Every structure is written in C-alpha cells, then in structure tokens.
C-alpha cells in the first residue's frame, strides 16, 4: 500500500508554507504570528493575526476614545493636547491587551512578562515594538499608527 506511506512522514515545507495549498488539500492557517524582537534580542512575542471578527471587536473598543482624541488634538489649548496624548497612550495600551498573545524571554522584576506588566513596568521600546507590530498587522498606515 504505497499511498499510505506518506501518513507517517512529516509534511514537506511546501505543505506548510503560509498561503499555499498543501498536498493534503487543506489550507493551514495560524491565527497567531510569532515575532523576534529587534528592540530586545532574545525576546520573542506572539500577536493575533487580524480576522474579520477581531477587527470588528477592536474597532468597537477604539471608536469612542479615538474620536475624543482627534477632537482634543485639534485644539490649541495645551491641557487638551495633553489629554489627547493620554488618550493616544490608552489606545496603544488597548492594542497591547487586545493583540498580544504571549511574550517570552523577558523577565520584569523577577516575573515573566505579561501584557499588563509590560505596560506598567516593562521596557518602553519593547512595548512600542509590539504596538507597532499589532498596528501593522491591522493594516494601519504610518499616520494612523502614530495616533
């Protein structure tokens, strides 16, 4: 039974390549993307891949805060510009909570990093890298990512 011999073998690279139809006919899709940090060598984080449902969920979460931030940003008053900046930071924190699946290779105050610990006490450059990766996954432009 020669056709059964493939069952015990590991799939070839062509069978596992993203976006290709493997020989078994099934399309394999990973909803999580692992990324090696450039800001902190040895740190690896995983983010959610965007999907229809996740995009809708994120849009709902960000909608009201972003409207208020845009309104305040247009103001000439210093205190309103500061408030807009705070809201932009809250939106970035929302992206991290929404999109970060895991983070490895980073210990914060003796404990493994989590989204909450990263935002509260972790290195800002790693947090910014994660926010940018999530926004890039969402397909946001450079100007949209700055907000």
Secondary structure, 3 states (H helix, E strand, C coil): CHHHHHHHCCCCHHHHCCCCCCCCCCCCCCCEEEEECCCCCCCEEEEECCCHHHHHHHHHHHHHHHHHHHHHHCCCCHHHHHHHHHHHHHHHHHHHHHHEEEEECCEECCEECCHHHHHHHCCHHHHHHHHHHHHHHCCCCHHHHHC
